[in-house]
Amino acid sequence: MKHHFSFAILAAMVMSLTGLVAQPLKPYQQPNVLNPLLPGYFADPSIKKIADTYYIYATTDGNGWGAGPSQVWSSRDLKNWTIQPMNWPNTHWYWAPDMTQGYDGRYYLYYSQPVEIFGAVADSPTGPWEPLVAEGKSMIPNYMIPGVITLDGQTFRDDDGRIYLFWGTWGIYPDHGCGVGILNRDMKTFEKTALIPNTVAKDFFEAPYMFKRKGIYYLMYSSGHCEDGTYRVQYVKSKTGPMGPFEYPSTNPILITNEDGSIHGPGHHSILEQDNRYFIVYHRHNNPHAGGGFHRQVAMDELFFTPDGDIEPVRPTHVGVPDLFPALAEPVDLAFGKTVTASSWYNTDFRPSFLVDNNNGTLWRAKNNQGPAWVAIDLGKTMDIQTISIQFEYPTYAYRYRLETSMDGIVWENFVDRSDNDRWASPIVEHGKARTRYVRLNVLNSQLNGLPRGVWNMKVYAQKLPQQTLWSAAQKMPVQEVAVGNLIHIDAANYQEGQYVKGIQNKGLLGGIFGTEQALAVKNYQGKKAFFFDGGTALRSTFAVPQSLAANGSYSIGLWVNNPDIARFEQLVAWSSGQQDLSKAIFGYGTDAGRGAITHGSWPDLGYASVPDSNVWHHIVFSFDGYQESVYVDGKLQRRENRMLFVKPGDVFVLGASDVLDQHFSGYLSSLQVYNTSLDEEEVVRLANEVPKSNFFALQTDDLKPGKLSTLRNHGTAKDTLVTVDDAMVMVRGNRLALKGKAFESAALREILQQQRYTLYFDWYDDGIWQHAVLVNDKGKKSFYRNGKIEKRVFSDKLLQVSKNTLELAYPFHFFRAYAGTVTSDEVDAKFSQWKAGLAKGLDRYVPQVLSPPRLINADQVFAQVEKKPGMWYLFRSDGESSGWKQQSYHLFKSSGPGKSIEVLAKDAFGHVSEPVVEAISAQKPQLVQPAQDESYSAKDQKIPFWDGYQYSERIDSTQIALSYLAGTWKIQSKNTKWGDADLLAPFVFKELEGDFTLEVKVSDVVGLGRKVRTSSEAGVMIQSMDRKDAYISNCILTGWNLGNLSRSIGPQIFQEENTGTGLNFSPYLQVQKVGSYFFLRCSIDGVDWKDLPGTPFLRPDLNGKRLRVGLYQIAGNNQLGYGEFERLRIWK
């Protein structure tokens, strides 16, 4: 087949490359360098030589936390490597594989999943492999050796024939380190095991490797963090044996990040001995460094030793070790160094010339990650060719492509057509015959949606090379999407203000609607018509998420949003269903520094560089082009980071919440657009500036708190939002919020009133009824309409007085609008009808239903609760104290002196107000359960003061459980304890209580607090069912992962857990209040002002009416000793 391509376009591409040619190359971009060894992203290399073949077993990197597939690279010359698929394992993770010959001469492969090591056996170094133990079961479980977290197994054969296995990760904890065992002849059990503590192998983190030279045993390992530049290699040595004793030489560390950062985070290595020379084969981060540090590449440099046998610091290079490679005659690569053109290139780090530089650390990558891309080589003259070799960027993903040749760069003929390919390989070696000057590769599609169109090297030979492509099995290829562009477009401007909607029409390419059971209010807010989300509403699309948004697919989201009160997490749109890291697609407007903007799972999460101001309209754009993800606010770039994603699409899109319908958004959304393409900065600026031109002034009482005020906000379009008023009072009239005042003044209002033409809309309350008014001023001629009918001018003069500076309204009003320009009588009638329809949607004499009558819950705080009704806000007030409008249908008054009764009101989104309910505060005071006496106590005593019971592991020695009471402080400690594990049961001291109660305590200290070190130990308050130990609620402190205060509710088909994200800056005072089936969990800085913990209260009818265990607990979480100290414990019944 022949294909025509314009020579003019080709010439333009050549011209555009001129600037690239002139740019100097960095050291790692030089042609013909030998590091990296492999063309692809691989980590944790273990190199072996079997007969005349070298093998590198490595973690498949760059695909989401080492998620396989299993593979091995082989080479005869250490220079030209071929990847080979292996049959085992087929697990989600494939980490740090190592292979060795066993006692029986067969080959044994060991690899890791999180905190487990598995083994298999084969008759060949490449398999097929058979598991050493039952499929799915590990050979080394976690903590098989106390103090050794299981990972990174590596074998060593000593001169006496014994085979050792070393392993370990996160060995930095106290009493932790590296594990070692002598393998039995079955290669899966151990004759002997031991711990090499981190006090000996200093800074030990992971990746142990043992080798022997001249009678000295070297235990090498990695320390620091593998994802950043702190990763490095250290070692200890022994003259006794593989198990030590060891000494720590002064030459440590021996391999670190270099000065310019181009060799970054080197570590997790193995050693190759050849001709009495030693070479370290290790991984390091790619250049430029990919986000997250999980696009690592394998390199090799030489080790040198001091006369005393210490390892000298390694001089890591890009050049590698050229003199190590055999001087073999190789066919000439006709493409090397030739002129290259391309359909596009991402930037100068991925220029087309890198295609032909014989460097595994540089590559051409197209700008687009969806749709076809091409790259073409000009051989300089007409030649006969028979072989073309391709090394795609991701060797373990299948690419669909077509190779073409041309004599003139205009007419093209197929060399090979693999447009239906579904297998992966590297290198891909294609054979054929052609006489040509130009060779072009068309990259059509790939196995992973959105996979970059990238190639490390492409080589062209005159000869037919003997090498054949070693293909994988067939892979599942993605379906090509037809719809490309603006998939979703919703806009509140298409809806009538004042209405409730249960369906929002999608005007984008996907069509359909977003539906919800709880209707959304359409409101004017600060000059924009918007959908109002009340913090509990989520909408789901009737249309499916297209596959173009899966995996690494490009996307853009543009929205106009206003968040009056920004919480830590408030999600706007989501389309994922994945729980694995990197698989989520959730986008929000929250304050959390780590993931307040974007949640993908783990390191790709993004917070705003500066959280957009609250209660202000913002245009926010999230955009991803397959390599860089960007966050724009109001047309300006805020953050940009590179990453690779593996989004697992959900069935539908979700608006106003996360993909699991939590972390709801509370605020206003005016419009939303979602694309399956990326937007550039010019397009983002254009969207941000697309603001409809209008000019109006608006006063709204929907959300005003009853009482006096002197200023309020203009909810019109003007930037000047301040409105002053004299003697103003917000009140409830006719079951609506209303405002009465004098001399309303605003620069925005003044600007409209000074126009020759303007129109005023408002309503007023008089004689027990609400009425509607319109005043039209046309060059001094005024027309007044009451309830849609024209009225005499004298009537309007009684209602309002208008001057150029102020406005006087005689009666309370619910809303007031002023517009530049005039309206017709038909428009007046339409406005009245709209207002009348809105008035009819009131609360119909609704009265809130009291769930918990007002009463003291402790010494001085009164609590009241009414039934929660969707779409309602509540106001609790008494003498001297008012809650203001709040979404929570309960309130905890700060003191017991608010008055003798409490009044509760409810309102909807439009300011319609319920009838009040008034309840007297109960005179009955709660009884304080007598605290423990000021006496000492330890767990060895038979009788525990104050508490009714105490549960703990019987393995007191190994778990180091201790309970004590001294000078008013309870201390609970343990090590390696777990909740629900009978053998490692966490310590829990408790009272047995029935009915409602309140517990308060101060957590005065936890492990790590004084040293400012976060740990996995948690301590706090536990409420447990007497019937089921797996049904419980906890309010605790957990500083690890920066969680801070944490709330948790567990039970049959129940799992709720949220945290404050405050880490070591947690609030030390904890409170749990039980009211019927509700459990209110709170925290406080001072024990006076209490805040609800995220996700609470918990509704647990299964725990109501039951006798419960209520008390204090501590869980260590790992093999590190943890504790919690508790003061000021009080329980009220």
N, C-alpha and C positions, 0 to 999 in steps of 0.2 A: 504494500500500500504506500502511496506517495502522499506527503503532507507538504503544503506550501507555507512558508513563513517569510514575512516581508524582510528584505535585506535592509530597508531603511530603519526598521525597528531594531534589527541586530546592530546596525551601525550606531544607533543612538545608545544602545546598551554598552557598546565598546567605549564610546565617548564618555559615558557616565562613569566608567571604571578608571578613567585616567587619573582622577584625584586619588583613588585608592592605591594605585601603583606607586604614586609619589610618597605615600605615607610610610615612615620607617617602621620596620617590624620589631616587636618586642622580642626578648630572648626566647621565650617559649613559643613564638610564632615563626621561628626560623625553619627553613625546609630541612628535611633529612635528619631531624633530631630523633633520638631513639626512645625518649620518655615523653609520653606514656608508652608502655609496651603494647597495650591492647587498644583497639579502636572501639571504645565504648565505655560505659559507666559500670565499673565493677569494683568491689571493695573486699577487704579481708582476705587478700590472696595467700594461698598456700601452694608453693611451687614444689614439684617433685620431678625427679628424673627417673624414668623406667626404661632400661636399655638405652636406645638412642633417641628417645622422645621425651620432651619436656611437657609437663602438664601444669596448668594453673587452675586450681579449684577456687572459686570466689563467689561472694554474694552478688547476685544480680542487682545492681543499684539503679537509681534513677527511675524506678517504677513504683515508688510508694512503699518505703520502709522494707526494702529487700523482699519483695513478694514474688520471688522466683521469676521464671522457671529454673529448674536445676539444669546446669550445663557445665562443661569443662572446655578449656582452651588447650590446644596441643600445638607443638612446633618441633621441628627438627633442628632449627638453627637459632632459636631464641629471638628471632626477628619477625618472621612471618607466621602468624598465628591463625588457627582455624577454630571456630566454635563448634561444639558438638552437643546436641541435646542428650539428656540422660532421662531414664525412665522413672527415677525416684529421687527425691520424694515428690508427692503431689500435694503438699501442704500449702497453707496460705503464706507462710514465711519460709525462707531458705537462707539461713544466716551462717556465715563463717564455716564453710565446709572444709574438711581436711581428709586426706586419703593416706593410707599406709598399707604396706604388706604385713600380714599377720604372721603368727608363728607357723601357720600351715602354708604360707606362700600365697594365699589368696589375698584379695584386695578388700580393705575395709574403709568405708566412708562414714564419717561422723559429721553431723551438722546440728545447728541449734534452731529452736523456736524460742520465744520468750521464756526464759528460766527453765529450759529443758534441753537435753542433748539426746539425739537419736542416732542409731547406728544401722549399717547395712553391709552386706557382703556380696562380692562378685568374683568372677574368674578373670575379669579384665578391668583395667583402670577406668574404663568408661561405662562399666555395667554390662548387661542389665543387673540391677541391684535387687537384693532380697533383704527385707528387714531382719535385724538380729533378734528383735523381740516382736511380740504380736503387733500387727499393724495398728498404728495410732497410739501406741504406748512408748514412753520414753525409756531410755537406758539409764539416764541420770536425772532424777527429779531435782527440783529446787531444794537447796539446803540439805542435800544428801550428806554433805560434810557441813556441820554447823559452822556458820560464818562464811560460807561460800555460796554466793548467788550463782546459779548454774547458767553458763553460756560459754561460747568460744572454746570448744574443745580442740586440743592440738596434741598430736602424738610425738613421741620421741623414743627411738630404739638405742639402748646403750650397747657398749661393746660386748657385754655378756649376753646379749640377745633379748634381755628383758625389754618389754614395751611399756612405756608410761603414757598416761594421759594427763594433761594439765588443762585446767579450765577456771573460769571465774569472770564476774563482771561486778561493777559497783562495789569494788573491794575497798572503798574509802571509808566505810563505816567503822566505828570502833569494834574491835574483836573480829574483823572481817579480813579477807585477803584472797589468796589464790589457792585453789584446790589441786591436789596431785594424787594419782593412784597408779599402782602397778597392775596392769591388766592381766587377768588369768588367760589361759589358752583359748577360752571361748570368746575372748575379745569383747566381752560385754559385762563381765563382773570383775571385781577387784580383789587381789590378794591382800592389799594394804592401801590405806588412804591417809592423807594428812593435810593439814592447813599450813600454808606458808603465810604468816600474818603480814599485814601491811606495815607493821613496825619494822619488819625485815625488808620486804619488797616495798620500799617507801613510795607513797603516792599510787600504789597499784590500783588501777581502775579495771582493766580488762585485757584480753588478747594475749595470754601468756604464750611464750615460745621458748623451747629448750633446744640448745645444740651444744656440742662438745668440740673443743679444739685444744690439742696439746695437753690433754689431761685436765683441762678446766671446763667445768659445766657453767654455761651461761643461761640464766633464766631471764629472758627479755619480756617486756610487757609494755602496754600503752597506758598513758595517764592523760589527765585533762578531759576535754569534751570532744567527741569525735566530730561534732557538727561545726566546730569553729577552729580558730587558729591556735588554741591552747593544746590541741592534741599533739602528743610527742611520744618518743620511745625512750624507756629507761631499762636498766638491767641490774641484776645482782649476779654474783658468781660464787662458785664453790669448787674446792679441790677434793671434796669428799664424795659427792654423789648427787644425783638428780633431786634428792629431797633435802639437800643441804647438809650442814649449816651453810648459810650464805653471808657474804659481805657486800656492802653497797659502795662501789667505787666512786671516786671523786670526779670521774669524767662524765657523770650523768648531768642532764639528759644527753643522749647521743644523736637524736634526730628531732629537729624542731622546725617550725615555720621559718623560712628565710626572710631576709630583710625587706625585699620588695613585695613579699606576700604571694609571689607567683608559685611558690611551693608552699602550700597552705594546709595545715592540719595533717602532717604526715604521721602514719602509724599503722597499727594492726598488720604486722608483717610476717614474713617467713624468711628463711635463710637458704640460699643455694651455695653449695660448695662445689667448686670446679677447679681442678688443677691446683689444689692447695690455696686457692683464693676463695674469699667469702663475699657473698653479695646479699644485700638486704633487698627483698622484694616487698614493697609496701604500697599502701594507697595514699592518695592526697586529693584535695579538692580540684575540680576542673577549673579551667580558666576561660572566660571570667567565671568567678565562683557562682554556682547556682544557689538560689535561696534554700535555706535549711541545711545545706552541707551534705546532701545525699545524692550528689552526682559526682562520685569519686572515681578516680582512674588509677591504674596500676603502674608503678614505676620501679626501676631497679638502679641501685648505686652500689659501689664497692665499700666493704668494711675494711678498716685497717686497725692494727693492734699495737699497743705499746710493748716495749720489751718485757714488762711485768704481766702482760696478758690482759690488760684493760682494753676495752674497745674505745678507740678514738672517736670524737664527734664526727658524724657523717657529714660529708660535703655534698648535699643533694644537688642534682643537676637536671637540666633539660636534655643535655647531650646524651646522658646515659653512659654506657661502658662500651665504646665502639670496638676496642681490641678484643673483647670477649667473643664477638660474633665470628663464626667461621667464615673464611674468605671463599665463599662459594660463587661460582659463575651464575649470574642471574640474567634473565632476559631483560632487554631494554624497555623501560616504560616510555612509550612515545608521547604520553600526555604530560610528563613531568615538566613543570615550569612553563607550560604553554599558556597562551591567552585564553581566558575563560569569560564568558558572558552568562547572564542569568536573567530570569524573569523578574527577580527581585532579590535582595538580601536584607537581613534584618538590620544590621548596622556593621560598622567596620570590624567588629569582633567576629563576624561571620561572613567575611568577604568571599566572593567567588573564587579568587585565586588560591584559597586554602584547599580547594578541591584537588589540586595537583601538586601539593608540596611534600607529600610523603611524610606527614606529621600526624600522629594520632591524637594530638592535643588541639588541633585546629580543624575547623570544618566550615563548609558553606551551609548556611541555613536561610531559607526563603523568608520573606517578610510575612507571608500568609501561612497560616496553619490549617486552613480548610480550602478545599479546591486544589486544582493542579498547580504545579510549579515546575520550572525547567531550568536546566543549567547546560551550557554547551561549551565544548572545547574546540579551539582552532588548532589543529596539528601543525599549521604553518605551511604545509604543502600536501599534495595528494599522495596517499600511501595506501598500501594493502594491509588490512588488519584482520585478525582472526579471533582475538580474545579481548573481552572487556571485563574488568574486575570492579565491583562496587562494594564499599563498606558503608552501609547506612548508619545514621547516628545511633539508633537503638537496635542492636543486633538481634534481640529476642522479640522483636515485633515484626510482623509481616508487612511488607510494602507492596503496593501495586504500582507498576511502572512500565515504561516503554523506552527502549533504546533505539535511537535513530541515527542514520548517517546521511551526509549530504556533501556533494561536490562544491556547491556554491553558497550554502547557508540559506537557500531559498526553498528548494525542493528537497524534501526529506523522504527517506525510505526506511522501513522497519529493519532493524538488525535483530531485535528480539522484542516480542510483545508479551508482557506478563501483566496485562491489565486485569486478569482474573486471578492473580497469584494469591495464595492464602497460606504460605509457609515462610518461615524466617531462616536466615543463614548469614554468615559473615566469614570470609568474603563470599559474595555471590559472583561466581565465575561463569560468564556467558560466552559461548563459542559460536562462531559463524564466519562468513567471509564477506568482505566489502572492500571496495576501493573508494576512498573518501578523504576529505580534508577536515570535515567537521563531524564531531560526535556529540549527540545530545541525549541527555537523560530527562525524561518527563516523569516526574513523581506525581502519581494520580491520586493515591489514597493510601491509608495505612490501617493496620489492625486496631489501633486505639484512636478513637475520635479526637481530632485536634492535635495529634502527634506532629511535632515540627517536621517540616520537609527539610531534612538535613542529611549531609553526606560527609564522612570523614575524608575518604580518599576515593578517587576514581582513576583507574589505570587502564591503559590501552597498549596492546601488544601486537606485533606483526605475526608472531607465531601462535599456534594453537597450544596453549599450556596443557600439561597432563592433568592438572588439578581439576577436579569436579566439585560442584557445589554440594555441600553436605546439608541437605534440607531437613527442617523439622517436620513433625507431623502437621496435618492441616489445622489451621486456626479459624476461629469464628470471626468473620469480618463484619464491620458495622454496616447498617443500612444507610444508603445515601439519602439525605434529606432534600426535599424539593423546595420547601419554604425557606428563604434566606432573606433576612432583613428585620423589619419591625414586627416582631411576633405578637407583642402585647401592647395595646394602647388604650388606657382608660383615662377618663377626664371628667371631673365633677362638673365642669362647665356645661356638660350635656344633660344635667339633671336640675330639677327645680329646687330652689332653696326652700327649706322648711319641710321637706318630705323625708320619709323613711324608705329605704330601699333594701330589698333582700337579694337583688341581683344587679350586678354591674356589667354592662355590655363591653366586650372586648372588641375594639375597632381595628385590632391588628390582624396580621395574616392568619393567625390560628383561629380567629372567630370565637364563638362560644361566650360564656358568661362566667363571672365569679359569683358564687352563691353563698348565702349564710342563713342560718336559722334565726339568728338575732339580727334584726334590721339595723342598718347604719343610718345615722342622721346626715343629711346634706345641709351644711351650714355655711354662712359667711363667717370667715375668721380673718381678721386683719387684711381685709380687702380682697381675699380670694375665696371663691366657692370651693368647698372641700368636703370630703367624706370624713366623718368624725369617728375615730376608733376609741373606744372607752376603756381599753386595757383588758378586755375580756372577750373580744370578738375576733374571729378569724374567718376568712373566706377561702373557699376551695374552688378551683376552676373545674368547669365541665369538660375541658379539653386536656389531653395528655401532654406531658413534657416531651418535646421532641428529642431524639437522640443526638441532635446537633449540639445540645447543651450538656451532653454526657462527657465524662472523662476530662480531657484537656481542651474541650471546645471553647472557642472564643465567645464572649458575651459582652453586652453592655446593658446597664440599667440606668435610666434617667428618671428622676422624680422631683416633684415639688412637695416639700414636707415642712411641717411646723410641729415641734415637740415642746409643749409648754413646760413640762417638768421631766427632765431626762433621767431615766433610771440606768442602772448598770447595763442591762441587756434589754433592748426593745427591737424586735425583729419586724422588718417591713415586708420582705418577700423571700420565699424559699422554694426550691424545686428539687431537693435531694431526699433520699431515704437511707443514706449510708450511715453506719455507725463507726466504720473504720476511719482512721486518720486520713486526711486529704480527700475524703469522699463526700463532704458536705458542701452545700451551696446555700448559705443563709446570709442575708444582708440586712443590716439594721442601723439604728441611730441610738447608740448607747454610750455610756461614759467609760466602759471598761477599756483600759489602755491596751489590753492584749487582743480583744476580739469584739470591741464595741461596734465596729463597722462591718467586718466580714468574718464569718466562721466557715472554715473548711475542715477543721480538725487538726490540732497540733500547730506546728511552726508556721504554716501559711496564713494563720489567722491574722487579722489586722484590726487595730484600733485607729481612731482618728489621731493624726498628729496634733491637732487642736480640735477638741469637740466643738462642733458648730453651736453658736449661742442658742440658748433655749428661748422659746416663745418668739421666734423670728422665722420668717419664711426663708428657706434655703433651697437652692437647686443642687442636688447631690447626684453625682454620677459614679458608678462603679464600672470599670471596664477592664477586660482581659483579652490579650491578643494571642494567647498560647505561650507566651514567655514572660511578659511583664503585666502585673496587675496594678491598676491605678485607682486612686480615690480623688475625686474632684469635689470641691465645695464652692458654689457660686462662680463656676467657670475657672477656678484656679486649682492647679494640681497641689494636692496635700501630701500624698504618699504614693510611692511607686516601688515595687519590689518584684524580683523575678521569682518564678516558681513553676512547678509542674503539678497539675491537678489530676485527680482520678475520681471525679464526681460520679456518684451513683444516682441517677435520676429517680425521683419518686413518681408515683402515678399521676399526680396533679401538681399545679402550682398552689402555693399558700400565700395569702396576703394577711398581714397584721399579726403574724406569729411565726414561730420556727416550724420546721418540718414535722415536729412531733406536737405541735399545737400548744407550745408553752412560750414563755418570754414575750408576751403580747405587747404590741405597740399601743401607746396611749397618746393620741394627738391627731393631727390633721394631715390628710393626704389629698392634694389637689389633683395631681396627675401622675401617671406612671407609664413608662415605656420600657420594654425589654426587647433586646435585639440578640440574634445569634451571630453577630459580627462585633468587632471592636470599633469604638469611636476614637478618632484622633482628637487632639487638643482643639483644633479649629472647629470641629463639629460640636464638641462640648461647649465651647464659648458661644456658638450660635444658639444652641438649645437654651443655655442660661439666659440669653438676651431676648428670647422669644416670650415677651411679657405683653399680654393684651393691654392696650391703652384705654384706661378708663379713669374717671375722677369722681369719687364720692366720699362722703363723710358718714360715719355710722356710730351710733351709740347702742349697745346691747346690754341687757341686764341678765342674760341667760345664766351666767356663772357668778354673779355678784353675791357677796356675802351680806346677809341682812345686817343693817346697822348704818352708822354714819360714815361718810367719806367726803373728801375734798377734791380728789382728782380721780379720773378714770381714763380709760384708753379709747382712742378713736380706732374703730375697727374698719375704717375705710382704707382707701388706697394710698393716702398721703404718708410720707415718711415721718412727718410731724405727728406723733401719736398722742401727745399730752392734751388733756381736756381738764380745765379747772371748773369748779362749780361751788356755789355758796349754799350753805345750809342744806346739804344733800343728805337724803336718807333712803337706804334700800329697804324695801318692805315687801310683804306679800299681800297682794290685792287680787281678789277674784281668782285665787289659786294660780296666780302667776307672780313671778318676781317683777317688781316695779321700782322705779326711781323717781323721786320728787326732789327738786332743787331749784335754785335761782341762779341767774347769770351764768349760763353755760358759755364757756369761751374757749376757742381753739383757733390757732392760725389756719389750720386746714378748713375749718368751718367758715372762718372769715373770708378766705379766698373764694369760696363758692358763693357766699351771700353778697359779695361785691360784684358778681356777674350780673349782666343784664337779664339773663334768663336762668332760672333755677327751679327745682322741684323739691318739696319736702314731703316725706312720708313719715307717719308716726301713728301711734295709737294712744289712747288715754283711758283712764278708769274713773268713772263718776256715777253716782247713784246706783252702785252695785253692778254695773255692767261695763264691759270693754267695748270701745268703739274705734273705728278706723278713720284716718284723715289723710287727705292729700292737699297740699297747697302748691299751686303752680303760679310762678311769677314770670310774666312775659313782658319785659321792658316796663315794669311798674304796674302793669295790669295783672291783678291777682284773682285767681279762681280757686274756690275752696270746695272740696268734696268731702262729705261725711258719709261713711259706709257706702261709697260708690256713687252717691247722688250729689248734685251740685247744691250748695248751700249759700245763704247770704253771707256777705263779707263780715257783717257784724258778729256773726257766730265765731268765726275764726279768730277775731280780735280778742274774744274772751279766753280762747284756748292758749294762744301764744302771741308773743311780741318779738319781732325780728328787727334787729338793727345790724349795722355793718360789722359790729364787733361781738355782740352777744346774742344769746337766745334765751327767752323766758318762756317756760311752760307752766301753765296754771295747775295742771293735774299730774298725778303719777302716770308714767308711761312705761311701756315694756320695751319698745324700740323706737329709734329715731334715725331717719336717713335724709341726707341732703345730696342732690345730684346737680351738676351743671346741665342746663338744657331743660326743655319742657316736654310734656307728654300729652297724648290725646285722651279724650274721654274713654275710648275703648281700652287704652292701656291702664287708666285709673280703675276701670271696672275689673280688669284682669288682676290687678294688684289686690283689690279688695277681696275678690274671690279666693285668691291664694292665701291671704291673711285669715279669712273666715275658715278655710279648710284647716289651717294650722291650729286655730283656736279650738276647733272641734276635736283635735287630737290630744286634748288635755288628759289629766290623770283620773277623771271621772270620780271625784270624791274619794280617791284611794287613801287608806289609812295604813301606815306601816304597822306590821304585826310584831309585837314584842316577843323575842325569844328568851332573853335573859333579863329579868327586871333589874334595874339599877341596884348595885350592892357593892359593899367593900370586898375586895379580894385579898387585901393584906392590911397593913396597919393604917394606911392613909389614902388608898387609891380606889376610886369608884369605877365600875365597869358596867356598860350597858350594851345591849345587842338587840337588833331587830332582824327580821327575815330579809335576806338578800333577794332583790328583784332585778332581773336583767335590765340594763340601761338606766339604772337609778343612781343618784348621788344622795348622800345623807348628811344631815346637819344635826349635831347633838349640842344642846345648850342648856345652861343653867345660870344661876346668878354668878356673874363675873367671869364666866368661861364659855367659849363657843369653839367647836371643832372646825368651823368653816365647812364648806361642801367637800365631802370626801367619798371615794368609791367604796370604802370599807363600810359595812353595815354594822359596825361596832365602834366603840370608843372607850379609851381608858383615860379618865380624868386624872390630872396630875395630883390632886389632893382631895381630901374628903370634905372640903368646905365649899363646894359649888352651890349648895342650896339644899332644900328639902326634896326637890323633884327635878326631873330631867325631861326636857321637851325634845322630841325627835321629828324632823321634817324630811321628806324625800322630794327629789325633783328629777325631771328628765333632761335630755340634752338641750331642749329649747326653753327651759326655765319654767315649765309648768310644775306647780308645787302641790304636794299632797295636803290632806288635812293633817294637823298636828296630832301626835300622841304624847300624852303627858303621864309619866309614871313616878310615883314617890320612891325615894331612895330607902331601901330597907334599913331599918334601925338595927337589925341583927348584925353583929360583928363576927368575922371569922375567928376560929379558935387557933391559936398558935401552938403547934405541936412542940412540946418541950424539947429544947435543944440538948445536946450532950453536955454532961457536966465537964468542968474544966479539969479533966484527969487524963493521964497518959494511957495509951492503949497501943498494943501491937497485935498482929494477926496470930501470934502464938497463944494469946489468951483465949480462954474458952468462951467467955461472954463478951459480946460487942456492945458497948454502950450506945443507946439511942436507936440503933437499927434493929430491924426484925430478922434480917437474914443477910447472908454473904455467899456469893457464888464465885468460884475460882477454880483454876486447874489444879489437879492433884499433883501435877509435876512442878511443885513449887521450886525445886532446885534449878531445873532447866529454864523455867519461865521467870525465875527470880521475883515472884509475886510477893508484894508486901503491902500491908495496910497499917496505918498508924494515925494516932490523934494526939496532938500536943499543942497546948496553949491556943485552943480555938481553931486549929488547922488540921484538916484531914489530908493525908497524903496517900495516894494509891500509885503503885508502880508495877510494871511487868515488862517482860521481854519476849518477843516472838509469840504474842497472844493473838487470838482471832475470835471474833464473835460467832458463836454457834458451833465452834469446834470443841468437841468434848475433851479432847486431849490437851488443847491449848486454850482453854476457856479463859476469857478476859475477866479480870476482877470486877465485881459489881456488888456494892453494898446498898441495901434497900429497906424502905418501909413498905408494909402492905397496906394499901389504902383503897377505900371505896368512896364513890361519890366525887364531887368536885373538890378541887384543891388548887393551891398556888405554891410553887416552890421557887425560891430565889437563892442564889449562891454566887460567890465571887471566885473565879478561877484565878488565883493569885500568882501561880507560876506553872509553867509547863517546860518539859525538857527542851533545851535549845534557846529559850527566851533570853537568858542572860548573855549568851554568846552570839545572839542574833543569827541563829542557824535554824532554818525550817526543817522539820522532821515529819515522819509519818505517824508519830504517836498522837493519839487523840484522847481528850479527857472532857467530861461534861456530865450532863444530866440524862438519865435513861428512864423511860417508862416502858415497862414490859408486861405483856399479858401473862397471867398466872397459868393460863391454859395452853398457850402456844409460845414457846420461846422465840419463834421466828416472826412474831408479831410485836413490833416495838416502835417507839418514837425516841429520837435523841436530839438534844440541843447541846452542841459540843464545840470545842476548839480543836482545829486541825491546821497547823501552820504549813505543813507540806503542800507543795504545789500552789502555794500562796492562797490557800482557801480561807483561812481565818475562822470566822464564826460559821457554823454549818448546821443546817436543819435536815433531818432525815426521818422519813416515815416508811416503814417496811412491814409487809404483811402478805397474806395470800393475794397474789396478783396485784400487789401494791409496791411500787418503788418510786419514791419521791425524794429528791435530794438537791439542795441548792446551798449556795454559800455567798459570803459577802466579798470575797476576793481581797481581804485585808491582811492575810498572812500573819506576820508577827505583830501587826498593829491591830489586833483583834480587840473587841469590846469585852472586858473581863467579867462583867456581871451578866448572869444568865437567869432567865425567868421562864417557867412553864406554868400556864394556867389552863386547867381543864374545866370546861363548861359543857356538860352533857357529852355530846359526841365530838365537840370541837376542842382542839388542843392549840392554844396560842403560844407560840414560841417567840421570845423576845430577847434582845440583848441591850446593854447599856454601858456607857462609858463611866457613869458615876452612880448607878443604882437608883437614879431618880427619874431621868427621862428615858423611857423605854421605846425601842424601835422594833417593829415586827421583823422577824427574819424572812428573807426571800422565800416565796412559795408557801408561806403560812397565812392563816391557820390551816392545820390538817383536820379534815373531817374523817373521823374513824368510828363509825357506828359499831364496828366489831369490838371496840374497846369500851364502849359505854355500858354501864350497868354491871361491869366486871370488877373483881378485885384485882388490883394492879400492883406490880412491884415498881416503886418510885425511889430513885436514889442516884448515886454517883458511880461512875465507872471510868476505866482507862483501858485503852487498847494500844499495844506497841506497834503492831502492823508489820514488823520485821524483827530481825535478830538483834536489834539495837534496844538497849534499856531506855524505857520512857517512863514518865510520871506526870501526875497532875496534883496540884495542891489547891485545896478548897477552903475558903473562909466565909464567914457570915452566912452560914446555912440557916435558912428559915423555911418552914412549911406551915401553911395555913389550911385549915379544913373548914 
